[in-house]
Amino acid sequence: SSLSEPDAAILFRVIHDLKAHGVTMLYISHRFPEVFANCDVVTVLRDGKHVKTLPMSATKESEVVSLMVGRELLAFHRRETTPSQEVMFEVRGLTKRRQYSDVSFKIRKGEIVAMAGLVGAGRSEVALGVFGCPPPDSGEVLVQNKPVQIRGAQDAMRAGIALAPEDRKSAGLVLGASVGNNVSMAALPQLARAQFIIFKAERSLIQRFVGRLNIRTPSQEQKVGFLSGGNQQKVMI
């Protein structure tokens, strides 16, 4: 959960108090400092299978990471690149009453731009506004220096803009539907003829993306709600 550091400290004090009273707890987390600070034994699972169980005193973070991913993680060096000056995407004066006001930024070719802020600061609303869900009250969106009119998600997609929602379970996936249906859902117009889905083309597209993104699933028919969080994220992308 998104707990502040003081709130997390209170939670961990409660955990240690319960432990002192003989309560047994199962703590599930990807946050290694918390695991090493609060747990006595660590069990690693990978692809639904037990990999190894170790006392915390006999292991270290690098070993646990290697057990989780199934290989040794080697240090690597990134090549320094010269930032491109070509602006691929620009937002000017984006405004939505009571949500965000006069937001402007540019994204150059090859850049990853992060929007940071506290919960309620308007980050999510700006992203949704760019995607037209709902559209802003005023402002301008440019793709490769050309203004685009975005009144809804279809307009954004036609302009080459995609949105991966931060809450995949409620906004990014249909959890009761299959992996295949979730993968192909955004591309149905390209897979249809006279409003009927061409199943051969759909299966080919699903197979391509399951392989390309290394989605771990027993089959295309598996309900996406039964996949791990990481594989759900791949399906959404």
C-alpha angles and dihedrals in degrees: 000000000000096000122163116239093257091050091048090050090055091050092051091049088055090049092052091046091052090047090053088055092055099260115151116219137189109211117194118192147134091212106102099194089056093047093050093043097049110026134078098194132027126207118192121208125190126183090349094306133110111251106173145331119214138169109251090235090061100051142050136212096263091055093049091049091051091050091050097050097034098237142061114273110226125201114254137188123231119221112241109239130199109242113246117238092209108113110217099174134020137179120197125193096333109186135177117177113254092358111065137344136209097345115178131171143144130221116203127206111289095010129131110205121194126204110210131189146117122286106285095026092116103254095127093043092054091051091049090046092055087052092048097246089146105353118234122259092236142353137080136267120201127191113196089346093305119115114237128198109227114187095153146350094286091058091050092049092049087053090055096256121136130188126208103192117225091230102056096177097058103024109020108042143034096229095194093052126083127269088248095052091049092049095050098037097093093047101048095118089060091049098050137085118196089348093304119116115241098222095196091057091045093051090048092052092047093050091049095054096040087056097039094051094035092234108190106222133136089229144341088260095061112116107251091225089070095058124096117266093256093052091046087055091052091051090051092050 
